[in-house]
């Protein structure tokens, strides 16, 4: 097992696919920026897919306005993480701008690999949703902090660009225009409209990230979590067990093979008219409204993921963030690029291309909402969204928790047993990585 010795200005280590990779010197990232020549090109590392496809057609505008060439490098999700982390740890400076999934920020910023944006004179304006700004800061402004960072003042290390958040999709032609506010109301609707669709609620049940991501909205909306403020594991407490009970009840109305379902299978079931409701990422809304791809165009509602009677709305956030590596030799040009990309004008054009903005002004743009009614739900979701634990260990936590959750949906393990086993393994992991004295 990997042990983190997480102290101020210390070495941070991580595991990629179970392989140990040594961290480089951390520090607080306060070194003075070296002067740079006027750069004629910058290299950006981007995910291949919906997260970046809405921005890509606009890049020529930046090139024409600034005379700077943007070297656009696309990779699949896992390859992107490996390429970025290898470059950061080697300090090679291959990329001037990286596009990071928000769970990567504790590793990237906590490892001292990113440039604090105040070092480049940047100050975020108030148009960004507050949750979006918070998730770009390190150390975490809220919740437990990694050992060694307790007294550090949070600094902004990125700009939020893709405002991804879980939504409830439901059949409004069957259930009406108002979504269920609580999980009890969702269960009641499944009973009331039984037979109207093949399935009631369709979860993402595939092992690892899919099922854990799906379950998180249940966990948090029941007042549960993975840790308390001292990193004590609480994922099997009474609130979590209640969340599990609700999840299992809803899954009883799902397809028999749901333990193998990822986001695509859930989206297709909804678009085919087979499901009454599901928790889905908003990128699927375009498919739902496309008459050539959907059997339910015009008949899907978009809203907040339900909560428990005593809990709060807590959909999972899934943002993508622009950041600048410390090793970049073109920091000021990189800063110019990400400020341009995250501006109101460009986010508006990006949204017209199917992107998900992070600015209040774009999310509330009446013309955009008329064409994309799901934007109102995205806005509301982002304002209520919950972060995943701000630790580099989350990927491992997600994987082991998802193994047990998958076994619940496949019928080979009880919900109570799954959470207890997950809690034991998470505690052992965190102990091995230096979170407890």
PyMOL commands that set and color helices and strands:
alter all, ss='L'
color gray80, all
select helices_A, chain A and resi 50-56+59-66+77-90+102-110+117-120+130-134+172-175+183-192+209-221+238-251+258-260+263-271+282-289+331-341+344-352+360-363+366-371+374-384+394-410+415-432
alter helices_A, ss='H'
color red, helices_A
select strands_A, chain A and resi 14-16+19-21+41-47+69-75+97-101+137-138+155-156+159-162+166-171+199-201+275-281+300-303+320-323
alter strands_A, ss='S'
color yellow, strands_A
deselect
rebuild
show_as cartoon
